[in-house]
Amino acid sequence: MAFETQAGPDDTAPALPLPPMKWDAWGDPALAKPLSQDIRELLGAALGVTARESSAPSAAEVVLRASALTEEDLAALAAVVGTGHLSTADADRLPRAGGKSTPDLLRRRSREPQDAPDAVVLPGDEDEIAALLALCSQRRIAVVPFGGGTSVVGGVDPERGALRAVLSLDLCRLDGLLALDEVSGEAVLGAGLTGPQAEELLAARGWELGHYPQSFRYATVGGFAATRSSGQDSAGYGRFDDMVRGLRVVTPAGVLDLGRAPASAAGPDLRELFLGSEGVFGVITAVRLRIHPVAAARVHEAWSFPDFATGAAALRAVAQQGAGPTVIRLSDEAETAVNLAMTDKIGGSQVAAGCLAVTVFEGTREQVDSRHARTREVLLAAGGSSLGEEPARAWEHGRFNAPYLRDSLLDAGALCETLETATDWANLDRLKSAVTEALQSALTKAGSASLVMCHISHVYPTGASLYFTVVAAQSGEPLAQWGAAKQAAGDAILAAGGTITHHHAVGVDHRPWMEQEIGEVGVKILRAVKDALDPAGILNPGKLIP
Ligand SMILES: Cc1cc2nc3c(=O)[nH]c(=O)nc-3n(C[C@H](O)[C@H](O)[C@H](O)COP(=O)(O)OP(=O)(O)OC[C@H]3O[C@@H](n4cnc5c(N)ncnc54)[C@H](O)[C@@H]3O)c2cc1C
C-alpha cells in the first residue's frame, strides 16, 4: 500500500503543526537581537572576533538523510495515530532533528546531509502512545519523546542505537488542564503543554505554577519533569521536581500512575525514577503539580557587592536563614561588567566595579513585606548595598531574551555557550576557579582569547549552582573548538567535586561523565530499570545511561 504523507508532493511544506521555534535559531524570529556596531567593535577589540564567511543553508536547502521507514511501517503507524498525525516530510522532520545547544545550532549551519528522525508522530492519548511503543518494539524502531525541543544536551537527537529507524514522538497534543484540586492546591497538566500554555490555563482559575526557566516560552511540562528542570523562581517555589506530586508514564512494559499521597513510607519513591529519566524509561503523559494562588504582591530589589566572595556569602546567609526570596541570583564581576556594557538599565556606575545581585519577592502583601524585610537585613549585614528596584525589574523584563543574543553572536563570528553545575557552599570557590581555568586554557590552546562569566543561579541551604557563559572568537572548526572546551570543563567539574549538571540534564553530551557521577553500581541500576521497562531498548537510545 502506498503511504500518502499529508505534505503531498512538496516535501518542503509541513503537514503537522510545527514546533513554534525556528529550526536553526532560538525562538521567534521577530524577537531576534542583532548586535549593535559598538558591541561588534568591542568583541573585535577584546576577543578578536571577526565576521566569518557564512554559507548557512536555508531550511529548503538542507539535505536530510532519507527516511528509512518502509511503506509497511508507515501504514502500521498511521493505523495507530491516523495519517493526519504522521509525517515523513522534511519540513516536519527538520524542526525535530535536534535541540538548541550551540553545537546543535552550529550543526544546522552545515551543508552536509543532516540527521533527522525518519518520521514524526503526534499521538493524541495514552492508548495511542502504548500502541506506538508496542509497534516500535516489534519493528525495531527507536522512539525519541519530543516536548519543546529545547534540550541543550542532545536529549532529542535522532539516535537509532542498534535499531533500524527512529521516530520523533511529539507530545504537543497532550495539552489539557486535566484536573484542578483547589482544596489541596494541585493541578494535573498534560505533558505537552508549554510553560505559557500551562500558566494561562491556571491563571484563568486564579492559580499559578511559578516555573520559569529561561526556556519557559517553549519548553513543556513533560520536558520539565523528564529533565529535572530548575526555574529562575526556584528559591521561592522549588525546582520542578519539588513541585511534582504525581506522574503518569507509559512504558513498553505498562502504564504507571505514581504519587498517591503528599508523603509516603511505602518503599523508595518511584516518581524519582522518572524525574530526570529523559525519555529512556517511558513517556510522561501527565504531571500532577503543586500550585499556588496567583501572587497578589511583588517586590524587586537589586544589590551590589564589592566582590563575588562577599556576594556568595550573603546569598548563603539568605538561603541558610530561610529569609524567603522568590528569586535570588548573583553575577560575578565579569558578568556584571558585560551586563552593564549591554544595557544602561542595571544601576549605572554603582555596580561597575562589583557584583550585581537580583532579588524578587512574591506572595500576599504581608508575606512579601516580611520576606523582603528579612532578606534586606541579611544582605545589608553581609556587605550588600541596595541599588533599588530598577535593575531587578530590568533583569526580569529581559530574562527570556538572552538566548536571542547567542544567535547574533554566532552570526558575528563569536562562539557562545553556557554550562552549569552545583556544589556545596564550602566548595563553591574551588569549583568556580577550576571550571573558569579549564575553559580559558582549552580555548587558549585552540587559539582564542575567551571571556568566562558566571552567576549563582539557584541557592539551597547547603550549596548553590554555578552557571557559566563563555564567549570566544570562533577559530578553525567551531564544533571541535567547543568540544575541547566542554571536555575540559566537564573533567574539571568532576575533579573539583561538582555535579556534571544541575538542571540541563544528561542527554548525549553529559553521558561520558555519568559513570563518574553515579558510580558503576549506579549505572547497573539504571540499566536494570531500562531492561525491565523497555526490553527492546527503543526509548531514546544513546541518552542518559552509559
Ligand atoms: C536558551 C535555553 C535556556 C534554558 N534555560 C533553562 C533553565 O533556565 N532551566 C532549565 O532547567 N533548563 C533550561 N534549559 C534546558 C531545557 O529547556 C530544559 O531541559 C527543558 O526542561 C526541556 O524541556 P522540553 O519540553 O523542551 O524538552 P525536550 O527538549 O523536548 O526534551 C528533553 C528531554 O526530555 C525528554 N522528554 C521530553 N518530553 C518528555 C515526556 N513527556 N516524557 C518523557 N520524556 C520526555 C526528551 O526525549 C529529551 O530527552 C534551557 C535551554 C535553552 C535552549
The ligand as a Tripos MOL2 file, in Angstrom:
@<TRIPOS>MOLECULE
LIG
   53    58     1     0     0
SMALL
NO_CHARGES

@<TRIPOS>ATOM
      1 C1         18.0430   29.0780   25.7890 C.3       1 LIG1
      2 C2         17.7970   27.9680   26.7610 C.ar      1 LIG1
      3 C3         17.6000   28.2540   28.0980 C.ar      1 LIG1
      4 C4         17.3770   27.2190   29.0100 C.ar      1 LIG1
      5 N1         17.1510   27.5350   30.3200 N.ar      1 LIG1
      6 C5         16.9110   26.5560   31.2100 C.ar      1 LIG1
      7 C6         16.6560   26.8720   32.5780 C.ar      1 LIG1
      8 O1         16.6310   28.0340   32.9770 O.2       1 LIG1
      9 N2         16.4160   25.8460   33.4230 N.ar      1 LIG1
     10 C7         16.3890   24.5550   32.9920 C.ar      1 LIG1
     11 O2         16.1340   23.6630   33.7910 O.2       1 LIG1
     12 N3         16.6620   24.2280   31.7140 N.ar      1 LIG1
     13 C8         16.8970   25.1880   30.8120 C.ar      1 LIG1
     14 N4         17.1400   24.8700   29.5020 N.ar      1 LIG1
     15 C9         17.1480   23.4560   29.0830 C.3       1 LIG1
     16 C10        15.7630   22.9350   28.6180 C.3       1 LIG1
     17 O3         14.9140   23.9990   28.2980 O.3       1 LIG1
     18 C11        15.1420   22.0820   29.7050 C.3       1 LIG1
     19 O4         15.8690   20.8830   29.7980 O.3       1 LIG1
     20 C12        13.6600   21.7520   29.4820 C.3       1 LIG1
     21 O5         13.1620   21.1720   30.6600 O.3       1 LIG1
     22 C13        13.4050   20.8190   28.3310 C.3       1 LIG1
     23 O6         12.0040   20.7980   28.0750 O.3       1 LIG1
     24 P1         11.4390   20.4690   26.6210 P.3       1 LIG1
     25 O7          9.9760   20.3570   26.7360 O.co2     1 LIG1
     26 O8         11.9490   21.4140   25.6250 O.co2     1 LIG1
     27 O9         12.0630   19.0320   26.3960 O.3       1 LIG1
     28 P2         12.7970   18.4600   25.1150 P.3       1 LIG1
     29 O10        13.9710   19.2780   24.7760 O.co2     1 LIG1
     30 O11        11.8110   18.2130   24.0570 O.co2     1 LIG1
     31 O12        13.2870   17.0680   25.7120 O.3       1 LIG1
     32 C14        14.2570   16.9940   26.7180 C.3       1 LIG1
     33 C15        14.4500   15.5280   27.1180 C.3       1 LIG1
     34 O13        13.2870   15.0330   27.7730 O.3       1 LIG1
     35 C16        12.6670   14.0030   27.0110 C.3       1 LIG1
     36 N5         11.2360   14.2640   27.0740 N.ar      1 LIG1
     37 C17        10.5800   15.3840   26.6980 C.ar      1 LIG1
     38 N6          9.2700   15.2610   26.9690 N.ar      1 LIG1
     39 C18         9.1010   14.0420   27.5330 C.ar      1 LIG1
     40 C19         7.9800   13.3310   28.0290 C.ar      1 LIG1
     41 N7          6.7440   13.8460   28.0210 N.pl3     1 LIG1
     42 N8          8.1780   12.0870   28.5230 N.ar      1 LIG1
     43 C20         9.4050   11.5430   28.5530 C.ar      1 LIG1
     44 N9         10.4960   12.1680   28.1030 N.ar      1 LIG1
     45 C21        10.3540   13.4050   27.6040 C.ar      1 LIG1
     46 C22        13.2610   14.1000   25.6300 C.3       1 LIG1
     47 O14        13.2730   12.8610   24.9630 O.3       1 LIG1
     48 C23        14.6560   14.6080   25.9400 C.3       1 LIG1
     49 O15        15.4820   13.5530   26.3400 O.3       1 LIG1
     50 C24        17.3610   25.8770   28.5660 C.ar      1 LIG1
     51 C25        17.5450   25.6040   27.2000 C.ar      1 LIG1
     52 C26        17.7570   26.6350   26.3120 C.ar      1 LIG1
     53 C27        17.9390   26.3180   24.8650 C.3       1 LIG1
@<TRIPOS>BOND
     1     1     2 1
     2     2     3 ar
     3     2    52 ar
     4     3     4 ar
     5     4     5 ar
     6     4    50 ar
     7     5     6 ar
     8     6     7 ar
     9     6    13 1
    10     7     8 2
    11     7     9 ar
    12     9    10 ar
    13    10    11 2
    14    10    12 ar
    15    12    13 ar
    16    13    14 ar
    17    14    15 1
    18    14    50 ar
    19    15    16 1
    20    16    17 1
    21    16    18 1
    22    18    19 1
    23    18    20 1
    24    20    21 1
    25    20    22 1
    26    22    23 1
    27    23    24 1
    28    24    25 2
    29    24    26 1
    30    24    27 1
    31    27    28 1
    32    28    29 2
    33    28    30 1
    34    28    31 1
    35    31    32 1
    36    32    33 1
    37    33    34 1
    38    33    48 1
    39    34    35 1
    40    35    36 1
    41    35    46 1
    42    36    37 ar
    43    36    45 ar
    44    37    38 ar
    45    38    39 ar
    46    39    40 ar
    47    39    45 ar
    48    40    41 1
    49    40    42 ar
    50    42    43 ar
    51    43    44 ar
    52    44    45 ar
    53    46    47 1
    54    46    48 1
    55    48    49 1
    56    50    51 ar
    57    51    52 ar
    58    52    53 1
@<TRIPOS>SUBSTRUCTURE
     1 LIG1         1 GROUP 0 **** ****
